[in-house]
C-alpha cells in the first residue's frame, strides 16, 4: 500500500476513537519547539491515536488537507474530520482532544 492509501485506511478505522494527524516538517522551528510537550500529550492520551506526517515526505496528504502552516493538527472521529488546530498552540490542541475523545 502507498503511504496515502495507508493514511486513508487509518482515517476510516478512526470509527471508535479520536485520531489526530500531526502535520509537521523537519525544518519547522515551531514544530521542533513543541515536540517534547507534544510527546507528553501523546503519552497522556493513550485512548487517542496520533499520526505524525512529515509534509516533505507525504506531499499528497499535505495537499489533500490544504496544509498551509506547520504544525497543523487535524482531528478525525467516526472516519470524518471534526476539527483542526493550526500553529504550535498546544493548549488549543488539548482543548480539541478533550472535546472529542
N, C-alpha and C positions, 0 to 999 in steps of 0.2 A: 504494500500500500504506500502511496505517496504521503508526505507529511500533511498536505492539505486535506487529503481524504481521511487520515487518522484524526485530524482535528475535528472534522465534521462528524465523524463517528463518535468521538468523545462528547461533543455537544449533544448529540442525540441520546447518549447514555446519561446525560445530566438530569434525567427524569426525576430521580428520587433525592438528589442532593444538590446543593448550590455549587456551582463551578465558577471560578474566577480565572479569566485569561489575563495574564500579565504581559503586556507588550512592552518590550524594553530593547535597548541597544547597548552594546559593549562600550561605545564611545559616549554614552549619555551620562553626564555628570549627576543630575538628579537621581537617575536610576541607581548609580553606584552609591550615592549618599544614603538612600533609604533601604538599600539591600539588607543590611544587618537587622533593622527593625522589621522589615517585611518577612525575613526568615522567622522571626519570633512570632509574628502573626500567623504564619503558616503552621507553626508548631502548636500554637494555642487553639487553632480552629481545626481540629482533627476531622470534624464532620464536613469540612469544606474541601473540595478538590481544587487545587491551584495548578495551573499550567502556565509555565513561562515560555514566551515566544519571542525569539530574537528577530526583530523586524528585518535585519540584514540577511538572515538565513531563510526566512519564510516570508518573502515579499508578497506572495499572493494572499496570505492571510491578512497582512497589513493593509493591502488594497481592498480586500473584501470588507473589512470592518472600518475602512476610511480612517486609519490611524494617522493623525497629523502631528501628534506630540507624544513624547515619552516621558515618564511611563504613562500608559493608559491601562486601566483595569476595567474589564467588561464582565458583568455578572450574567450567568445563564442559570435558569431553573426551569424544569419541565421542558427542556430542549429549546427554550426561547430566550432571547436576550431580554433581561428585565431592567438593567441599569448599567451605568458606567461612571467611572471617575477618571478625569483627565488631569494629569500632573501628579507630583510627588506629595499628595495630601493624604497621609495615612490615617488621619482622623476621619476623613470622609470615607475612606476605604473601610474602616472599622464600622462606621455607621451603616454603610451599604450591606456589609456582611450580616450585621445584627438584624437589619430589616428583612432580609430574605432567607436566612438559614432556618 
